[in-house]
Amino acid sequence: MMFVTTKVCTFLITLKNSIIFVNWSHFIGLAPKETQSGSSIKGKPRLCKVGHVRLRKALYMPALVSIQCNPVMITFFNRLKGKGKNGKVIVCAIMRKLVHVIFGILKSGKKFDPNYKPVFP
């Protein structure tokens, strides 16, 4: 687990100043892709397969572990499960949320606080 975290973080630190977060999720391949043709054909949204395969693979197991251990991810998992989402869709959403957390930690330089509540003016 430590190796995976180090691998992901070292790669993302090199990209920290070069791209913004929206591009991170696209770069890793965690952005949803809509399938639609005209007004009559609408497919299920899927993960965009264009992206860094190694990073996507490196985030899969931490996502599964965080579903069992991280209280923030457990509540997120239960909320998505309550909406009737598929298991793999939930895991991919948690992978994306982990990238959000990593980005926030790298950008702010602060430790992860599971009780953090943003204050909006």
Secondary structure, DSSP 8 states (H G I E B T S, - for coil): -HHHHHHHHHHHHHHTTTS-HHHHHHHHT-SEE--EETTTEE---EE---S-HHHHHHHHHHHHHHHHH-HHHHHHHHHHHHTT--HHHHHHHHHHHHHHHHHHHHHH-----TT------
